Amino acid sequence: MHDGGEIDVWACYTAISVASILNILDDELVQNVGNYILSCQTCEGGIGGEPNSEAHGGYTFCGLATMILINEVHRLDLSRLIDWLVFCQGRECGFQGRTNKLVDGCYSFWQGGSFALLRRFGSFIDEQLVRPNDVGRCSTSTVSDIPEQGGLNASFHVNYNDIGHNFITTCPVMEHLFNSHALQQYILLCTQSMQVQEGGLRDFLWAEKVSTDRISVQDSSGKKVEAQILPILNATFSVRNYYVRAYLGESPRETIKYWLAFTVSVPPIGFSTYIISTTKQTGSSVAISSVYMSEESIDNTIEVGQGILKLIYSARDGKLSHYANNRNLITASAEQSYSYYSGNDGTDKDPQASGAYVFRPNGTFPIKSDSQASLTMVRGPVLDEVHQRLNPWIS
């Protein structure tokens, strides 16, 4: 990506796609790119960020698109890649980015985008399914003649700068390879913001931020739902103010004071609607959290948790010491510690440095607190929270 930076499939896609747009893509830029991406296709079928990494939705799209632009997509095991993509659509109908990970909104683009590319390769994918042992041996096929429908003409000399344009003007020859209607439902019901005036999409379901305690929460039948507001940490304020000033050049105009928390109930198949609105009545309409400091503890222990599992903190150290399961009456000790790893800068023999999604530790180092960890408890009818501050950059 830059001098001394990471070398991965993302960087390959960035360089190749920009070169294609600028009509400067040539044999020199393409040389060995296909070999590198081919080495990143895993046994699962997807493509990782670098050789020997796990398959990843973002890198799979980047690798597949790059192979299309350099006219070497036939070298990938497309049938196995499709298998991996199909099984990444989770029970919630969204897509997970890696095997056994949660689904979220952003991978609906990366995984769905890969399917959009693959739909134009129907005839060639069918050929790989018939002759799976020949995958990677085809040396004459080009994007110019895959698929046969769509008006793309084969040519002896490949003009790399025409490949992208010819590809996007080709009509898809395959039906959807995943449940597209279910994905649409996931996007609209699970990732679109509840704030109608915003209308944007989010990765995950999230807690609502509010600027007043005069809030009412109701379900779809109009029944009031028990809710609790929690104070926002100063560290959160600082981060928010920093980035608002960095991007907008001014401080935030609205002060967000609280997190709003309430319990929701979702049926096995379907969705639930909750309405958050401001009220005109004097005083708070929701429960206001109680805040306690660790110094207020009488017996040096602080217990939090309203369900079966309880967490027990040491007021003296400000750290987690035990956890208890009230159902089976088991209590076990726990240790809370932090460490960081130093990123690998690469060597002459192995120049790959640690970077985005490329985790290459060069030693792990424990992090010690500057002094006794600061501990603050936030309690309420809906949930309890523990706020810790170990040092100026861990809280």
Buried (B, 14 or more C-beta within 10 A) or exposed (E): EEEEEBBBBBBBBBBBBEBBEEEEBEEEBBEEBBEBBBEBBBEBBBBBBBBEBBBBBBBBBBBBBBBBBBBBBBBBBBBBBBBBBBBBBBEBBBBBBBBEBEBBBBBBBBBBBBBEBBBBBBBBBBBBEEEEEEBEEBEEBBBBBBBEEBEBEEEEEBEBBBBBEBBEEBEBBBEEBBEBEBBEBBBEBBBBEEEEEEEEBBBEEEEBBBEEBBBBBBBEEEEEBEBBBBBBBEBBBEEBEEEBEEEEEEEEEEEEBBBBBBEEEEEEEEEEEBEBEEBEEEEBBBBBBEBEEBEEBEEEEBEBBEEEEBBBBBBBBBBBBBBBEEEEEEEEEEEBEEEEEEBBEBEEEEEBBBBEBBEBEEEEEEEEBEEBBBBBBBBBBBBBBBBBBBBEEBB
